[in-house]
Amino acid sequence: MTIFIVDIEAVDTRYTKQWKEYLPKQLQRATNEDVVVISGGETPQATTPGAFLNFGGTNVYKSKQLETIGEMFCKGQIADGDYFLYTDAWNPTVIQLKYMAELLDVNITIGGLWHAGSYDPQDFLGRLIGDKPWVRHAEQSMYECYDDNFFASEFHIDLFAESLDIDDDKTHRVGWPMEYLKDSLVQYKGMEKRNLILFPHRVAPEKQVDIFRDLAERLPQYEFVVCQDQELTKNEYHNLLGEAKIVFSANLQETLGISWYEGALLDAIPMMPDRLSYSEMATPEFLYPSAWTEDFNAYLHNRDKVVARIVEYMENYSDFLVGMNKQVTKLNKEFFSGADLYDTIKQGE
């Protein structure tokens, strides 16, 4: 069996750059199979404002991937038993892959990692396109093309199932293949902490950065940094995580959450609302009631409580480090290890 990774374009400041480097090695080591990456070439580094990708560039990238896949079928380079892993399941080329495999009678298995889509009302697709038939039917079709649909949280599966039909036999809750983070961030662990609170999310409506900016005005004794307000390199970003005492979220969209895991690895206390994927991932002492930040008006009503929680974390920082160890262990084992993903791929042989 050959495992073909149809990858997501690598933006230097995002985890997709690290996946480009680490995922093929981890997958090969776990399966002892040949791993081939199908890339779309160079990637536009300027993402559409507030978005995860460049809305034009991502389609250029995917089209080049499709061209490569089509040529491989034409040359007879795809064989029975091969596995195609899409690291972003929202990739319409999977429909054309399925078309070629079935018409050419090549028995392959296809898996895809779901990150977001129109089924999430807080996602770009959900906000700008919503439930238009073309996008919902497209997502259902892509889901059906995959033999293995991978999700990183039960919350995400439930969210998907609210709008689309799912088949339990082809739906898998697995950890994301990010076990490399434990080692790659170790150089930043043990840095001297300062009274720094980070907002590491995209500056987009569903992330509610206005709440964070208001908190900065209410708590001038602490330093508040919105990471995307600065053009940070990955190294500069990780240095900030290493120096921070708190990573703050008031997100209205989150199906996993990588930045708070990175922060937790570096002893930055996660302050998360009790909603979305956070509810199943975070231990109780790092969750605050969802009602406090359901929107800006709710925040204003509960601002004193949010402020008091921040002060508690900051002024008693060392008291929470034991709980941080438990939190990191949970995240390492259940959400940021590719072990279950690799096992499912091996079973697809």
PyMOL commands that set and color helices and strands:
alter all, ss='L'
color gray80, all
select helices_A, chain A and resi 15-31+57-74+93-103+124-128+133-145+154-161+168-170+180-184+186-188+205-207+209-218+227-229+234-243+259-265+278-281+284-286+290-293+296-315+317-334+339-347
alter helices_A, ss='H'
color red, helices_A
select strands_A, chain A and resi 2-6+34-38+83-86+109-113+148-151+171-173+196-199+223-226+246-248+269-273+287-288
alter strands_A, ss='S'
color yellow, strands_A
deselect
rebuild
show_as cartoon
